[in-house]
Amino acid sequence: MANAAAATAAVSTLAPPLEQIRHLAEELRLLMPGVRVGEAQETTKEFNSETFWRKLHEAAVNVSREATTLTEVFTRLPLPSPQETQRFCEQVHAAIKAMISVYYSLPKDQGITLRKLVRSATLDIVDGMAQLIDVLSMTPTQSPENNDLISYNSVWTACQQVSQIPKDNKAAALSMLTKSVDLVKDAHEEMEQAMEECDPYCDLLNDTEDNSDNHGDEENDGLGYPNNRDLYWSEEDQELITPCLALVRASKACLKKIRISVAENGKKDQVAQLDDIVDISDEISPSVDDLALSIYPPMCHMTVRISSAKLVSVLKKALEITKASHVTPQPEDSWIPLLINAVDHCMNRIKELTHNELGLIWWTQ
């Protein structure tokens, strides 16, 4: 009698289904900061790569299955009872925790780069599940908008991507280096396109001119350009852009050569050196982006010089770390000195073109 009463009381205290799954989404998001900074579990057992990847794949499949089940029961009426909802939430939470636990079982000595990729995949799955639950908690349950959102939700895609994760640190390093090459290539193409157009704000200016009153003669010069020199490059600006573009091309060449060296000479057991190469190479693309942003009008030549110097520093460090590593077996005969000379040549030209501005700064002080 007492047990029955207690069970009835417990049922009556359960939150409504939609409230329960909203709370579940919050709980899942609270797990993410710990995953971002969490350390690998310490164990005396020898790491078994095949077992790890099998468990990770199984965990991802389980999460995907739970996501499908949750979607099926919360996109039709009537909604599950509070007791059924509690069971569904517990199953989802357990599946996500199991996924995180497998990630934690990957030791650091397998490579920091590899751990980062597995961590990123794990976070994508947790975040994707939380986003799915957000959609399912909306009302009305069967609205077309919700169905569209659910059908394209990222949790299933994230689970499927687990099988595409590189299986060792060398493969992970090559994946990251390829990404960096592509990012720098995109930045270089954007800079070249802007240079060819000579006016990165062309569309904006055309819209402004179309909407202007009868001030065309006053606001435009003989060539049809606005008199506001802050909106396009001067001849001096364009002259400075040339070595900046050359420096970005050298950056792309550096990354490509580093990637080739890792592919041809990298050893899977040299995880620390591969991690060092990836870490410094990861700094190249953001530095290229800073330089690319600095060349847009209104251009500050001093900012361009500072951004260029920062990029050169990162490039030289990346080349020196690569030269000192096992991926460059004969550093004295390598391509590295040639690229260092090319980078120095670009930087010297940038210094020449910004020398007067540097002198002006010192004079004003």
C-alpha positions in Angstrom: 0.0 0.0 0.0 2.8 2.4 1.0 4.8 1.5 -2.1 1.9 2.1 -4.4 1.3 5.5 -2.8 5.0 6.4 -3.2 4.9 5.4 -6.9 1.8 7.5 -7.5 3.4 10.4 -5.8 6.6 10.0 -7.9 4.5 10.0 -11.1 2.6 13.1 -10.1 5.9 15.0 -9.6 7.2 14.3 -13.1 7.2 17.3 -15.3 5.2 17.4 -18.6 6.9 15.8 -21.6 7.9 18.9 -23.4 9.3 20.4 -20.2 11.3 17.2 -19.6 13.0 17.3 -23.0 13.8 21.0 -22.7 15.5 20.2 -19.4 17.4 17.3 -21.2 18.7 19.8 -23.8 20.0 22.0 -21.1 21.7 19.1 -19.4 23.4 18.0 -22.6 24.7 21.5 -23.2 26.1 21.5 -19.7 28.3 18.5 -20.6 30.0 20.4 -23.5 32.4 22.6 -21.5 33.7 19.6 -19.7 34.4 17.8 -23.0 36.3 20.9 -24.3 38.7 20.9 -21.4 38.5 17.3 -20.2 41.7 15.2 -20.0 42.1 11.6 -21.1 41.3 8.9 -18.6 44.4 7.5 -16.9 44.6 3.7 -17.3 47.2 1.0 -17.0 45.7 -0.9 -19.9 47.5 -0.9 -23.2 45.6 1.2 -25.8 43.9 -0.9 -28.5 43.2 1.2 -31.5 40.8 -1.2 -33.2 38.8 -1.5 -30.0 38.6 2.2 -29.5 37.3 2.9 -33.0 34.8 0.1 -32.8 33.4 1.5 -29.5 33.3 5.0 -30.9 31.4 3.9 -34.0 29.0 1.9 -31.9 28.4 4.9 -29.6 27.7 7.1 -32.5 25.3 4.6 -34.0 23.5 4.3 -30.6 23.1 8.1 -30.4 21.8 8.2 -33.9 19.3 5.5 -33.0 18.1 7.4 -29.9 17.7 10.5 -32.0 15.5 8.7 -34.4 13.4 7.2 -31.6 13.0 10.5 -29.9 12.0 12.2 -33.2 9.4 9.5 -33.9 7.6 9.8 -30.6 7.7 13.6 -30.4 6.5 14.3 -33.9 3.1 12.7 -33.5 0.2 13.0 -31.2 -0.5 12.0 -28.5 2.8 12.8 -26.9 4.3 10.1 -24.7 3.3 10.1 -21.0 5.6 11.7 -18.4 6.8 8.3 -17.4 7.6 7.3 -21.0 9.3 10.6 -21.6 11.5 10.1 -18.5 12.7 6.8 -20.0 13.4 8.3 -23.4 15.4 11.1 -21.8 17.4 8.7 -19.7 18.3 6.7 -22.8 19.4 9.7 -24.7 21.4 11.0 -21.8 23.1 7.6 -21.3 23.9 7.4 -25.1 25.5 10.8 -25.0 27.5 10.0 -21.8 28.7 6.8 -23.4 29.9 8.7 -26.5 31.8 11.2 -24.3 33.3 8.3 -22.2 34.7 6.7 -25.3 36.4 10.0 -26.3 37.9 10.2 -22.8 39.5 6.8 -23.4 41.7 8.1 -26.2 45.1 8.7 -24.5 47.2 11.8 -25.2 50.1 9.7 -26.4 48.0 8.9 -29.5 48.4 12.5 -30.5 46.9 15.8 -29.5 45.8 16.5 -33.1 43.9 13.2 -33.3 42.3 13.9 -29.9 41.2 17.3 -31.2 39.4 15.8 -34.2 37.7 13.2 -32.0 36.7 15.9 -29.5 35.3 18.1 -32.2 33.2 15.2 -33.6 32.0 14.4 -30.1 31.0 18.0 -29.5 29.2 18.1 -32.8 27.1 15.1 -31.8 26.2 16.5 -28.4 25.3 19.9 -29.8 23.4 18.3 -32.7 21.3 16.3 -30.2 20.6 19.4 -28.1 19.5 21.2 -31.2 17.2 18.4 -32.3 15.6 18.4 -28.8 15.1 22.2 -29.1 13.1 21.6 -32.3 11.1 18.7 -30.8 10.1 20.8 -27.8 8.5 23.4 -30.0 4.7 23.4 -30.6 2.7 22.6 -32.6 4.4 19.2 -32.8 3.5 18.4 -36.4 4.1 21.8 -38.0 5.8 21.6 -41.4 8.5 24.0 -40.2 9.5 21.7 -37.5 9.6 18.7 -39.9 11.9 20.6 -42.2 14.2 21.5 -39.4 14.3 17.9 -38.1 14.9 16.4 -41.5 18.1 18.5 -41.9 19.2 18.3 -38.3 22.9 17.9 -37.8 22.9 15.1 -35.2 22.6 12.3 -37.8 25.2 13.9 -40.1 27.6 14.3 -37.1 27.1 10.6 -36.2 27.8 9.6 -39.7 31.0 11.7 -39.8 32.6 9.6 -37.0 33.6 6.9 -39.5 35.4 9.6 -41.5 37.7 10.7 -38.7 41.4 9.9 -39.4 42.5 6.8 -37.5 46.0 7.9 -36.4 47.9 11.1 -35.6 49.7 11.3 -39.0 46.4 11.1 -40.9 44.9 13.7 -38.5 47.9 16.0 -39.1 47.5 15.7 -42.9 43.8 16.4 -42.5 44.4 19.6 -40.5 47.2 20.7 -42.9 44.9 20.2 -45.9 42.3 22.4 -44.2 44.9 25.1 -43.6 46.0 25.0 -47.2 42.4 25.4 -48.4 41.8 28.3 -46.1 44.9 30.2 -47.3 44.1 29.4 -50.9 40.6 30.9 -50.4 42.0 34.0 -48.8 44.5 34.4 -51.6 41.8 34.1 -54.3 39.7 36.7 -52.5 42.6 39.1 -52.4 43.4 38.6 -56.1 39.7 39.1 -57.0 39.5 42.3 -54.9 42.7 43.6 -56.6 41.4 42.9 -60.1 38.2 44.8 -59.3 40.2 47.7 -57.8 37.1 48.5 -55.8 36.0 46.0 -53.2 32.9 48.2 -52.4 31.7 48.4 -55.9 28.2 47.0 -55.3 27.7 49.2 -52.2 28.8 52.3 -54.1 26.5 51.5 -57.0 23.5 51.2 -54.7 24.4 54.5 -53.1 24.6 56.2 -56.4 21.3 54.8 -57.5 19.6 56.1 -54.4 21.3 59.5 -54.4 19.6 62.8 -55.1 20.9 65.3 -57.7 24.4 65.5 -56.3 26.2 63.3 -58.9 28.3 66.1 -60.4 29.5 67.2 -57.0 30.2 63.8 -55.5 32.0 62.1 -58.5 35.1 62.9 -60.3 35.6 62.7 -64.1 36.0 58.9 -64.0 32.8 58.4 -62.2 34.5 57.4 -58.9 33.4 59.0 -55.6 35.7 61.7 -54.3 35.9 59.9 -50.9 39.4 58.3 -51.2 38.6 56.1 -48.2 36.5 53.8 -50.4 39.1 52.7 -52.9 42.9 52.2 -53.2 45.4 54.9 -54.1 48.3 54.1 -56.3 50.5 53.7 -53.3 48.0 51.3 -51.8 48.0 49.1 -54.9 51.8 49.1 -55.0 51.9 47.8 -51.4 49.3 45.2 -52.1 51.6 43.5 -54.6 54.2 42.2 -52.1 51.3 41.4 -49.7 49.9 39.1 -52.3 53.3 37.5 -52.9 53.6 36.9 -49.1 50.2 35.1 -49.1 51.4 33.0 -52.1 54.5 32.1 -50.1 52.3 31.2 -47.2 50.3 28.8 -49.4 53.6 27.3 -50.7 54.9 26.8 -47.2 51.8 24.9 -46.1 51.8 22.8 -49.2 55.4 21.8 -48.8 54.9 21.1 -45.1 52.0 18.9 -45.9 54.0 17.0 -48.6 56.8 16.5 -46.2 54.5 15.1 -43.6 52.8 12.8 -46.1 56.1 11.5 -47.5 58.3 11.3 -44.4 55.9 11.6 -41.4 56.0 8.7 -38.9 52.9 7.6 -37.0 54.9 7.1 -33.8 56.4 10.6 -33.9 53.2 12.1 -32.5 54.7 15.0 -30.6 56.6 16.4 -33.6 53.6 16.0 -35.8 51.5 17.9 -33.2 54.1 20.7 -33.1 54.0 21.1 -36.8 50.2 21.2 -36.9 50.0 23.7 -34.0 52.2 26.3 -35.6 50.7 25.7 -39.1 47.3 26.4 -37.6 48.4 29.9 -36.9 49.2 30.7 -40.6 45.6 30.9 -41.9 44.5 33.4 -39.1 47.6 35.5 -39.8 46.9 35.5 -43.5 43.3 36.6 -42.7 44.6 39.5 -40.6 46.8 40.6 -43.5 44.0 40.3 -46.0 41.7 42.4 -43.9 44.4 45.1 -43.4 44.7 45.8 -47.2 41.0 46.8 -47.6 40.4 50.6 -47.9 40.8 52.7 -46.1 44.3 51.2 -45.9 46.6 51.9 -43.0 50.1 51.1 -44.2 51.4 50.7 -40.7 48.7 48.1 -40.0 49.7 46.3 -43.2 53.3 46.3 -42.1 52.5 45.0 -38.6 50.2 42.2 -40.0 52.8 41.2 -42.5 55.5 41.0 -39.9 53.3 38.8 -37.7 52.7 36.5 -40.7 56.4 36.3 -41.5 57.2 35.4 -37.9 54.6 32.6 -37.9 55.9 31.3 -41.3 59.5 31.3 -40.2 58.7 29.5 -37.0 56.7 26.9 -38.9 59.5 26.3 -41.3 62.1 26.0 -38.5 60.0 23.5 -36.6 59.5 21.5 -39.8 63.2 21.7 -40.5 64.1 20.4 -37.1 61.6 17.5 -37.2 61.8 14.0 -38.7 59.8 15.0 -41.7 62.8 16.8 -43.1 65.5 14.1 -43.2 68.1 16.3 -45.0 67.4 19.9 -43.9 70.6 21.3 -45.5 69.3 20.3 -49.0 65.7 21.1 -48.3 63.3 23.6 -49.9 63.1 25.5 -46.6 65.9 28.0 -47.1 64.4 29.0 -50.5 61.0 29.7 -48.9 62.6 31.7 -46.1 64.4 33.8 -48.7 61.1 34.3 -50.5 59.3 35.4 -47.3 62.2 37.8 -46.4 62.1 39.3 -49.9 58.4 40.1 -49.6 58.8 41.5 -46.1 61.7 43.7 -47.2 59.7 45.1 -50.0 56.8 45.9 -47.6 59.2 47.6 -45.3 60.5 49.7 -48.1 57.0 50.8 -49.1 56.0 51.7 -45.5 59.3 53.3 -44.5 58.1 56.9 -44.8 55.0 56.2 -42.7 57.2 54.6 -40.0 59.4 57.6 -40.0 56.4 59.9 -39.7 55.3 57.9 -36.6 58.7 58.3 -34.9 58.7 62.1 -35.9 55.3 62.7 -34.3 56.4 61.0 -31.1 
